């Protein structure tokens, strides 16, 4: 469903992604793990047509990401790291707006919105303003919104960041059920190692733009001769504290400043 071949992305002399290759199968839950600045979000932005690669080839649902971006965009849904809902609209209105943007057939909008909002447990709050929602409710609504146009792939960039443990667990139950029921491929990034270990079929560990290891949780433990994912992760990426990830849309001055701080 996803093919990444020798993918690189540079911002002047700063190489955010460096010759990365991997494949994600249909229906697979695939995790990208790495420290701050590893290149996870940059990789997702290239896969979702938000950034142009410096080199390499990307294929999603059989479509070349660079040559056929419209077909690619219709093939995926995405939940960004930062909230992207309109807080002054109701939950239902947010869903309707997304349906218009993705050209969902008019006759399908109402039943599809109801189906998804019931699935994530929000139908009874459909007419509430999003500003009245909790953080977990907003995330569930964003996931429902991302599925509205029947995507083949769902991208989740740090979907549970800032949520409490109970809400995080509930959210992953929804994601897992949605993926299994719809045979949907899910690619996600997370800082919570247990989320990757408990939910991903395979995990790719990336650091400083390079892909270090890829495999099932058991394979990673075997390859690194460790007893848990945290040990494996630290053995591959090191123990030093990292600065915040550099945003690809920042100016070169900001990128240079971030590199100086390392």
Protein Blocks (a to p, Z undefined) as FASTA:
>chain_A
ZZcehiacdehjbcfbghiacdddehiacdddddehilpmmmmmmmnopaccfbdcddee
hiafklmmmlmmmmpccddfbdcbdfkbcfklmmmmmmmmnopafklmmmmmmmmmmmno
pmmmmmpcfklpcfklmmmmmmmmmmmnopabdcdehklgoiafklmmmmmmmmmmmmmm
nopacddddfblklmmmmpmbdcddeehiafbgcdfklmmmmnopabfklmmmmmnojad
cdddddfkbcfklmmmmmmmZZ
